């Protein structure tokens, strides 16, 4: 704005053209000059601050670069998860077999999905999500989902799918899937949600990505046979109670003087495996996956005991890949006061301490795999 024009305008308001005289006009001019100088200095200050922030690439409030990236990753990941059927390319001897490429990734088991190149899409191609693909999420490890969605390898996630509208009022609020790493240790995170139809119901899919890191899943010993009759093997049943599958690599069983890795492959969410001292003699009424530990010294047969009925310890542990950092996830220790019966399994109640005899129930013959 022209300074002379502003001075004339303000002078008119203050009565410079009327008669109180020269003194009033001079005072008005001095006040106007002070106001203009203050405004000019304030504008110059704002220009300097803006230039400084631009040069240093600083942003005010929550608009932080790292947070922006997490926001975009959550949005992009959710779109990849829900916008298509997904696909998988299998590997043979470590080599991609392009002729095996298919949208029907949900038909493969957890061990196959662990080594395939896989985008786990949930869509049906028509704007809905497919209930069969939602169910198949239990065959995917968190690590493979992160890889398939194109997220950074250092990231962790949580995925929740909840019914929000249904003709059956009792279904509203049902959680169809929920699993992932805890955000309790995260410094940053971002969440993206989307509502879609699944059949005649509406569900909300919520994907959260964060930097909390991944911890061992809640794998646990649920039943064990310590003193089989002569012939049948000792065995330990292990359950994955989570929603995602668990990569068995890095998991181990041990007792004093003996240690063994459980093996390769993956265990689906909600499933169990039987680690046994002799697969050919193992009672397996539900035909679940068995792990042969006959050569490990951790488990024996009825003829050659590895575990002592009068007192021993079994550790279920996990070693982070690429490190020697082994964490005991569950320990079971017993002594002669437990009075373990021959050819009876011990079943864990999943609530009490596994170190207490009160948390275990004796079951004749046992129920491995149930």
Helices and strands as residue ranges (DSSP letters): H 3-13, H 22-56, H 65-82, E 87-89, E 91-92, E 95-96, G 98-100, G 105-107, H 110-115, E 117-119, H 131-135, G 136-139, H 142-148, E 156-165, G 169-171, E 175-180, E 189-198, E 201-210, E 220-225, E 235-239, E 246-247, E 251-255, E 258-261, E 266-267, E 272-276, G 279-281, E 289-292, E 311-319, E 326-335, G 336-338, E 344-348, G 357-359, E 360-364
